[in-house]
Amino acid sequence: MENFIYLIEDTATKRAAVVDPAWDVPKVLALAEQHGVTITDILLTHSHHDHINGIEAVLKSYDAQLHLLKAEAKFWGSYLDLPTLHHGGDRIVLGETQIEVLHTPGHTPGSACYRIADQLITGDTLFVYGCGRCDLRGGDPEQMFHTLKDMRQRLSDRTVILPGHNYAEKSRSTLEEQIEGNPFMHFDDVSRFVHYRMHYHDKHRHEPYGPVCKGREMPDRDS
């Protein structure tokens, strides 16, 4: 599935958080051991199987707290009794590291991004030169349009985008590069965005994604 799984280390306390543990959990655990850190927290960007199937394997090795948005727990139907459910704007404290939780619906109702200083772990909300599908259960292309527009307006151009999948010609990017080259960032009209996301993009664009000049992939609704 070409997932990216992230390990956030607080160097002062040697605590760590793993984001979206899935697939090759032994490699994640080996990385934690290599760095001499203890995994105390698990952060979920959303609840699709390809981002959560390693949770139990991590919990067998570490007594970690699970974090996700309340809206995602409700959509998922699991972990509704957790004391660590969040809303957009909340902050998770990992030792001396502050992690801001952003509610970014569109791929799922409770999709989240996690911001650490100028770095943003985006899950399936924003890829390098792409964005998450909206035709799966819980997807909403109109919400995705507003989420991406809000990110474009609120976040610094210098924000480093760390996506949930390795779908592009490079593994990370800046928001400035995405505003310039990500076709999903180019729409001002929600209906045209919805048409592009739901009916045009997957038929005409192929991996690995590269930058697209603004205006180049702006099909009419009949295309």
Disulfide bonds with the S-S distance in Angstrom:
none
